[in-house]
Amino acid sequence: MKNNYNTLLQYLYENSQYECTKETVDGLFRAILEPLFNNQKYESTVLLRLKDSDKKKTQLQRLAFSNVEIFSFNNIDNQKSDIWESVEFLIVLGSRYSAALIWDYENAEKKGYAKLCLIYNSKLIIDLVKRISDNSNVDFKQYLSERRQNILLNQSINQLVSFLNEKNEEALFNEKNNNSNDDILQTANIVAQKAKFIAHEIKNSLSVINLYSKIAQKRLENVKADDEILSSLTNALKCITNASENISSQIGDLRCLSTPYIVEVNLKKLVENTVNMCEKKAQDAGVDIKIADFDEFIIQTDKTKFECTLTNIIYNAIEACNSECEILINVIKEADAIRILIKNNGEMISDEIKDKIFEENFTTKEKGNGLGLGICKKQMALIGASVNLVESTKDKTVFEIVLPL
């Protein structure tokens, strides 16, 4: 009987850093085996599961000339239960060199991409091999060497892989643009990554514009000039500030459009940092934001998408509040999820629009494009999370973000 808790697909979902192109997966496959090709006397063990061995025929032929013992999981003989599902892997075990590459094309969110996990010389490899060994007819634990958890090494290598994968994406993007009229959705994620970078740069420039607008407004208070001229200049500076703040708000929507990137984060610090980013807007509106105390713990989520969603809800709450309002954020840890409740005692959301607030292009603001909550809803769904309106009465309005554990 299959042990669902122990599936490699679940392991991959829990540890996958990002999704990669097929070209990146093939390149990593060759890179992991290259030390064995170059040092044919080096004794090692290779665990292998490939759905199509013919596509790796050249590398496997070269491997035959190396000093390795190969265990293939392409058949039923080496396993007690079907824990592999659609996952493929290459694991090298040696006394001084070990590496693990696990990937899966079927459950990736982008067509032609693979969910991927890459580990080098780390204690994580020991945990992975023990999981495989417990479900196999061979005790692979005998091939393990005791190791420390090389976090810095793995982070450094994965940053390099991420960079190389971006270059592969750009090459594919250019090839499609030059040679075909392929569906634009194939390249939407590349565009989204560029949008995220551009949004960051624009936000930096807007901060400078806002700063000098306020300096100019302050200086004007001490300038002796015609009242009409002073009024005109003051109004112009206020328009510049309002326009830049409006752009800044829309930039937040662009940041949410990036492809999912799951990382380990300290939830308490993440919530506190997001609130700090909203503090200036709250102070200007005379609104107090409080965070109910909760324990620190690590979760796996998309940091940017969470920040965007929480910021959007807080901004909406600030705009619904008067100067005596309060926003309270409460975090509840349950068995299978984290619930972040955002409560305010501002203006009630009417029954007529409760079902529309998560629709794209819907807004009640004079300025705005209505993308905020609609985008947040879809982007949170991409990472298995959700954002909902819990209730809205004359006394309180409560939104919740639910993050899966």
N, C-alpha and C positions, 0 to 999 in steps of 0.2 A: 504494500500500500504506500502511495507517495506521501512523503512527509512535507506538507506544504510550507511549513515554517522554514525548512531547510533547503528550499529550492535555490538554485544558482541565479535564477531570474530575480528573486527577491534580493539576494546578495548584491547583484548588479544594480538594482534600483536604489538600494541603500547607499552604495559606494560610488556610483557613477558621477564623474566630475562634469561631463558635458557630452554632447553628441558630436560625432565626427563623420567626415566624408569617407567613402569607401577607399579613396586614395590614401587617406591618413591611416586607416586601419591596416591596409596592405603594407604601408611603409613601416609602421610599428612592428608588424609581424616579422618583417625582414630584419629590422634593427635589433630585436630581442635575440634572434638566432645568430646574428653576425659574430658575436664573441666566440660561439662554438665553432663556427666555420673557420675563424682565424686561429683558433687554438685547438687543433684536432685531437690533441692528447688530453685535453681537459675532461675529466670524468664528470658526467652529470646525468640527471634523469629528466625526461621530458614527458609531461602529461598533455594530451592533445585531443581536442574535439573540433572537427571541421565538418560543416554540412556539405562542402564541395571540395574534396581533396585535390581534384584535378587542377583547380585554380592556383594551388600552392605546390604544384608538382616539382618545380625547379628547386624550391627551398627544401622540400622533403628529400629529394635526391641528394642534395649537398649534405643534408643532415646524416644520411646513411654512411658517409665517410668520416663522421666525427665519432668520438668516444662517448656515445650516449645510449641510454636504455630508454626506449620509447614505449609509452602506454597510450594506446588509442581508445577513445571512448565513443567511437563512431558505431559500435555495435553493442549489443545487450550484454555481452559476456563479462565485462568488467564492472558491472554495477548491480547493486541489490535493488534499487528503486529508481524510478525515472525522475531524477531531480534536475535534469538538464534543460528540459523544455526546448526553447529555441536558441538557447545560449551556446556560443562557441568559445573556446578558450585555448590558450597556449601558456603553459607554465614550465619554467626551467628551474630545476633544483640542483644546486651545486654547493660545494663547501665555501667558495668565495664569491660566487656570482649566482644570484637568483632573480627571477623576474616573472611577472604574471600579467597577461593581457586577456581580459574577458570582454566580449562584445556581443551585441544582439541587434539584428536589423529589424526584426518583426515588431518589436514594441517601441521603436524610436518614433518620436513625434513628427520628424521630418522625413519625407520619402527619400530613399537612397542613402540615408544616414544610419549610423549605429550608435546605440547607447554603449558607452565604453568606460572601462575601469583599468587603469595602468598602475602597477605597483613594482617598485624596485627594492631589493635587499631589505625588506622590512618585516617586522613581526606580523604585519597583516597577512603576509604570504603564508605564515605558519597557520594562522586561523583559517585561511581559505582552504589549504590542503587538508587540514583536519576535517573540515566539513565534507570535502570530497571523499576522504578516506573512510569516514563513518558510513558512507552510502555505497561503498565499493567492496568488491571481493578481494582487493589487494590492500594491505596496510601501508599506505604511502608515508605514514608518519616516520617510518624508519629511514627515509631519505632526507629528512629535515635536519638542518643545522640551526642551533639556537641563535636568535638574532634580536637586536634591539629594534624599536620602532623608529625608523629613519624618516621622521616627518619632514624635516627640511629638504632632504634629498628628493623625496616624492613630490613636494611642492615645487621645487626647482624644475624637475623634469616635466611635470604637468604644465607648468607655465610655458616651457619650450614647445610642448606638444600643442597647446592652445594657439600659440603664435603660428606654428607651421600649419595647423588646420585652417586658420584664417587665410593664410596665403593660398592654400588649396581651394578654399571657397571663392576667393577673388579670381583665381585662374579659371574655375568652372563658370563663374559669372561672366567673365570676359569671353570665354569660348562659346557660351550660349548666345550671348549678344551678337557675336561675330558670325556664327554658323547656323543659327536656327531662330525660329520664332516661338521657342518653347514657352509654356505657360509662365507668366510673370510670378505666379505664386511659388515657383521653384526657387526663386531668388529673393523672395520677400524677407527671409530671415537675415540675409546678408545686408539688405537695405536697412533693416531694423537695427542691426549692430552699428551701422554708420550713423543712423539717426541718434542713437544713444550717445555716441561720441560728440556729434555736432551739438546736441542739446546741452551737454556738459560745458562746451566751449562758449555757447551763447549765454548760458547762465552766469559764467564768470564775467563776461562783458556787461551783462545787465547789472551785476553787483556794482561795477565801477560807475555805470550811468546813474544808478540810484544814489550812490555815495556823493558824487559831485553835484547832483541835483539838490540834495539836502544842504550841502555846503553853500551852494549858490543862494538857496532860499534863506539861509541864516544870514549871509552877507547882505542880502537885499534889505534886511531889517534896519541896517545901519547906513543905508545909502540915501542921500538927500536928492530927490529928483521929483519930476512932475508926477502927481498922484496917478494920472492915467497911464503913464509909462510904467510905474512901479506895479500897478494892478495888472497890466498886460504881461509883464515879465513874470510876476508871481503865478498868474494863471497858466502861462506857457510851461513853467517848471513843474507845476502840479500835473499838467497833461502828460509831460514826459514821464513823470514818476508813475502815474496811473497806467500809461501804456506799457511801460517796462514790467510792472507788476502783473498786468494781464498776460503779457508774453511769457513771463516766468511761470505763471500758472499753467499755460498750455504746454510749456516745455516738460512739465511733469508728466503729461500724457504721453509724450514721445519716449520718455525714459521707460515707461511701462511696456512699450512695444518690443523690447529686446527678447531674444529667445531665452527660454528657461535655463537657469544656471544654478543648480542646487549646491549649496555649501553648508558647512556646519557654522552656526552662529550662536552667540549668547543672546537669548531672547530678551533678557532684561536690559542689556546694553543697547540692543537694537531698538526697543521701544523708547528708551530714554533719549537716544540720539535722534530719533524721528521727532519726538516731542520738542527737543531743543531746536530743531529746524523750523518748527511751527511757532516757537515762543514769541518771535518778533511780531508776527501778525496778530497773535493773541493779545499781547501787551498793547498794541496800537488800538485794538478794539475794546480794551478793558476787560478781557475775558481771562479767567484763571483756569489753567490746565493742571490737573492732579493725577498722579499715578498711584493706585492702591499698591501697597507693599506686596511683593511676591518673591519666592526663592529664585535664585539664578539657576538656569539649566540650559543645556545645549540642545538645539533642534536642527533639523536639516530643512532648509527652505531656500527660496530665491529671495535674496536680501533686497534687491532693487524693487521687485514686484510688491513685497510686503511694505516697504517704505512708501511707495507710490500710493498704495491702497489706504494705509493708515493716514498719510498726509491728506489725501483727498477727503476722507471722512472728517478729520479734524478741521480742515479749512471750511467745509460745508457747515460744520457745527458752529464755528466762529461767526460765520456770516448769518446764521440763524439766531445768534445770541444778541442780547443787549449788554450794557456795561456791567450788569450785576450777575451775569450768568457764570456757570461753572461747567467745565468738561471733566469728567472722571473716567479714567481708563483702568479697567480691572482685568487681570489675567487669571484664567482658571485652567488648571491642568487636569485632564480627565484620562481615562484608561487608554484611549486610542486617538485623542486629539487635544489640541490646545485651543481654548476659546478666548479671544480678546474682545471684551465688551467696551464700547465707547458710548458713554451716556452724557447727554447735555440737557439742561432745563430751559432751552430756548424755544423758539417758535415751533409749533406743531406742524408736522407734514400732513396735509389734508388727505382724506380718503380718496379724493379724485386723482391724486398723482402718486399715491403709494406704489401702484403697480407699474408706474412709468419711469421711476427714477433710475432704474438700471438699463433703460433703453438708450442706445446711442442716438445722439442728436436731440435728446430731450433735455431742456434746461428751463429753469424759472428765473435765471439771472438776466439782467439787461446786457451784460457783457459775458461772453462765454460761448462755447460751441457744443456743450452738452456731451463731450466725450468722456469726462472723468469717470463716473461710476460705471458706465457701460463698458469702458475698456478694462477697468479694474475687475469687474465680474468675469470677463472672458479670460484675462491674464491669470487670475487666481485659479481658475478652472484648469489651466494648463499644468499647474503643479499640484493638482489634486486638492486644492484649498477652495474656500468659498467666502463670499462676503454677502451679508443679508441685513435687511431691516427687521429687527426683532419686534419693536413696537414704537408708536409715536402717539402720545397723549398730550393733554394740556400741561401736564406736570413734567413729562420727560420724553426724550427720544433716544432710543438705544439701537445702535448698529453692532454687528458682531463679525469678526473675522475668525474663521475656523481653519486651523492648520493641522493636517494629519500627522500622527506620530508613526 
